[in-house]
Amino acid sequence: MAVRHQLIRRSPEAVWAVLADPARYSEWVVGTSDSDPLDADWPRVGSRLRYTVRVGPWSGSGETIVRRCEPGTVLELEAVAQGIGTARVALEIRPWGEESLVICDEHPLRGLGGRWHNTLSDALIQLRHRDMLARLARTVENGANDGRAPGDRAGDTAAAPPPRAV
């Protein structure tokens, strides 16, 4: 089972703002170099985006389709990679005090990925999710989506220390 979680030091609204922006998909999804919405109403169920994957001199494109959306809390996607198949990627955002707990659950559905799904492929997906969720956390935490300055921890009341002279 390829389920992983990440605590993000921002509000669920700040996390959702990044997930709901299809142009930012390549900022946090490991392996993608760019993304373009194919439908203007992302993340409505059925809306799509196109992404590009680059590995050395090779590049390929795929499509991601929203299969389930509960704004602010749940985004379930079907990632379509030609030649490999499709995968279900479910992202759940839970409030955790003033922060957010993001849970990612991915499973191959169709094609080679679905036929060859095993504990080794789950382990590889886990490694990818570790990087992807860390990138999502950095993307959200370094933005000013929820009114806090980048680097501020939720609930901190003390002012940030002045920068150190070098």
WOHU-V962798 format. One record per backbone hydrogen bond with DSSP energy under -1.0 kcal/mol. NH is the residue of the N-H (numbers start at 0). CO is the residue of the C=O. Records with the same first field share a line. If there is no record, write none. Layout:
NH->CO + CO
//
This chain:
2->0
3->103
5->101
7->99
9->7
14->10
15->11
16->12
17->13
18->14
19->15
20->17
23->20
24->21
26->23
27->24
28->24
31->28
32->51
35->49
37->47
38->47
43->40
45->65
46->43
48->63
49->35
50->61
51->33
52->59
54->57
57->54
59->52
61->50
62->79
63->48
64->77
65->46
66->75
67->75
69->73
72->69
73->69
74->90
75->67
76->88
77->64
78->86
79->62
80->84
83->80
84->80
85->109
86->78
87->106
88->76
89->104
90->74
91->102
92->72
93->100
95->98
98->95
99->7
100->93
101->5
102->91
103->3
104->89
105->1
106->87
108->85
112->83
114->110
115->111
121->117
122->118
123->119
124->120
125->121
126->122
127->123
128->124
129->125
130->126
131->127
132->128
133->129
134->130
135->131
136->132
137->133
138->134
139->135
140->136
141->137
142->139
146->143
151->148
155->152
//
